[in-house]
Amino acid sequence: MNNKANIFNFHNNQIRIIEKDGEPWFVTADVCRALQLNIQKNGKPNTTTSLRRLLTKEKGLYPIYTLGGAQRLSIISESGLYKLIMRSNKPEAKEFQNWVTQVVLPAIRKDGAYVQGEEKGREKRGRRGLLLNPHRRPLSGIKWLIIVTK
């Protein structure tokens, strides 16, 4: 296992992302802190409450090794991350919810993919409601979220 975490910032909160079996997994405490989910009086998130909302396959423990010995981090999968964000009514989560539901998912329905930054051009062109892939055949469902950065 790779013991290094990628670190991203969301509203001045560090989110550690660990690769597990080739997939990104997010440190639960970091996500809860960034979204202000289940924060206790001591300022730390109660991750147990947040984890109850997720399926077993969407949560897990990841071993890390520190100077103090072996530790286990509570982690959530990408789908677990989306569930926590979409279930939250906190202002911190609303911005992400709006982006996913108003920009990313409509782009996937129209084109089969989302290209970062394309919403600026799309607003000028308008949107079509038909669920299409790049070959213009109807899709039975969305299977992949593809983000291409320029």
C-alpha positions as CSV (number, residue, x, y, z in Angstrom):
1,M,0.0,0.0,0.0
2,N,1.1,3.5,-0.7
3,N,1.4,5.3,2.6
4,K,1.4,8.8,1.1
5,A,-1.7,10.9,0.9
6,N,-2.5,13.6,-1.7
7,I,-3.7,16.7,0.0
8,F,-6.2,19.1,-1.4
9,N,-7.8,22.2,0.1
10,F,-11.5,23.0,0.2
11,H,-12.4,26.2,2.0
12,N,-9.0,26.3,3.8
13,N,-9.5,22.7,5.1
14,Q,-7.0,20.0,4.1
15,I,-8.6,16.9,2.6
16,R,-6.2,13.9,2.5
17,I,-6.9,11.5,-0.4
18,I,-5.4,8.0,-0.3
19,E,-5.2,5.5,-3.2
20,K,-6.6,2.1,-2.2
21,D,-6.9,-0.6,-4.9
22,G,-6.4,2.1,-7.6
23,E,-9.3,4.2,-6.4
24,P,-9.3,7.5,-4.4
25,W,-10.4,7.2,-0.7
26,F,-10.9,10.3,1.4
27,V,-10.1,10.7,5.1
28,T,-13.4,10.8,6.9
29,A,-12.4,13.3,9.6
30,D,-11.1,15.7,6.9
31,V,-14.3,15.6,4.9
32,C,-16.5,16.0,8.0
33,R,-14.4,19.0,9.1
34,A,-14.6,20.7,5.7
35,L,-18.3,20.2,5.4
36,Q,-18.9,21.0,9.1
37,L,-20.7,17.7,9.6
38,N,-21.3,16.4,13.2
39,I,-18.8,18.8,14.8
40,Q,-18.6,18.2,18.6
41,K,-18.0,20.8,21.3
42,N,-14.3,20.2,21.2
43,G,-14.2,21.2,17.5
44,K,-13.5,17.6,16.2
45,P,-15.9,15.8,13.9
46,N,-17.9,12.8,15.2
47,T,-17.2,10.6,12.2
48,T,-19.2,7.7,13.6
49,T,-22.5,9.6,13.0
50,S,-21.5,10.4,9.4
51,L,-20.4,6.8,8.7
52,R,-23.8,5.4,9.7
53,R,-25.2,6.9,6.5
54,L,-22.9,4.9,4.2
55,L,-22.8,1.3,2.9
56,T,-20.1,-1.0,4.3
57,K,-18.3,-1.0,0.9
58,E,-18.2,2.8,1.0
59,K,-16.2,3.0,4.2
60,G,-13.1,1.4,5.7
61,L,-9.9,1.7,7.7
62,Y,-6.5,2.5,6.2
63,P,-3.3,1.6,8.1
64,I,-0.7,4.4,8.4
65,Y,2.6,4.2,10.3
66,T,3.7,7.2,12.4
67,L,6.4,7.8,15.0
68,G,3.9,6.8,17.6
69,G,3.3,3.4,15.9
70,A,0.7,2.0,13.6
71,Q,-2.6,3.9,13.3
72,R,-5.8,3.3,11.3
73,L,-7.5,6.1,9.5
74,S,-11.2,6.1,8.8
75,I,-11.7,6.5,5.1
76,I,-14.6,6.8,2.7
77,S,-14.9,6.0,-1.0
78,E,-15.7,8.4,-3.8
79,S,-19.4,7.4,-3.7
80,G,-19.4,7.8,0.1
81,L,-17.9,11.3,-0.3
82,Y,-20.7,12.2,-2.7
83,K,-23.4,10.8,-0.4
84,L,-22.1,12.9,2.5
85,I,-21.9,16.0,0.4
86,M,-25.4,15.6,-1.1
87,R,-27.0,14.8,2.3
88,S,-25.6,17.9,3.9
89,N,-27.6,21.1,4.3
90,K,-24.6,23.0,5.4
91,P,-23.6,26.1,3.3
92,E,-20.2,24.5,2.8
93,A,-21.8,21.6,0.9
94,K,-24.3,23.7,-1.1
95,E,-21.6,25.1,-3.5
96,F,-20.5,21.6,-4.4
97,Q,-24.1,20.3,-4.7
98,N,-25.0,23.1,-7.0
99,W,-21.9,22.6,-9.2
100,V,-22.6,18.8,-9.5
101,T,-26.4,19.1,-10.2
102,Q,-26.4,22.2,-12.4
103,V,-23.2,21.9,-14.4
104,V,-21.6,18.4,-14.2
105,L,-24.6,16.1,-14.5
106,P,-26.3,18.1,-17.3
107,A,-23.0,18.1,-19.2
108,I,-22.8,14.3,-18.9
109,R,-26.4,13.9,-20.0
110,K,-25.8,16.0,-23.1
111,D,-22.2,15.0,-24.1
112,G,-21.4,11.9,-22.1
113,A,-18.6,13.8,-20.3
114,Y,-17.8,16.9,-18.4
115,V,-14.8,19.1,-19.4
116,Q,-13.7,21.5,-16.6
117,G,-14.6,25.1,-17.5
118,E,-17.0,24.2,-20.3
119,E,-20.0,25.7,-18.3
120,K,-19.0,29.2,-19.4
121,G,-19.5,28.3,-23.1
122,R,-22.5,26.1,-22.4
123,E,-24.4,29.0,-20.8
124,K,-24.2,30.9,-24.1
125,R,-25.3,27.9,-26.2
126,G,-28.1,26.6,-24.0
127,R,-28.9,23.0,-23.1
128,R,-30.8,20.1,-24.6
129,G,-32.7,17.7,-22.3
130,L,-32.0,14.5,-24.3
131,L,-29.7,12.0,-22.7
132,L,-26.9,11.5,-25.3
133,N,-23.4,10.3,-25.4
134,P,-20.7,11.7,-27.8
135,H,-22.0,9.3,-30.6
136,R,-25.5,10.8,-30.2
137,R,-27.1,7.5,-29.1
138,P,-29.4,7.5,-26.1
139,L,-27.8,6.3,-22.9
140,S,-29.6,3.9,-20.5
141,G,-27.7,5.4,-17.5
142,I,-24.6,7.3,-16.5
143,K,-21.8,4.9,-15.7
144,W,-18.8,7.2,-15.6
145,L,-18.0,10.8,-14.5
146,I,-15.1,11.9,-16.6
147,I,-13.4,15.2,-15.7
148,V,-10.9,16.5,-18.3
149,T,-8.8,19.4,-17.2
150,K,-7.2,21.8,-19.7
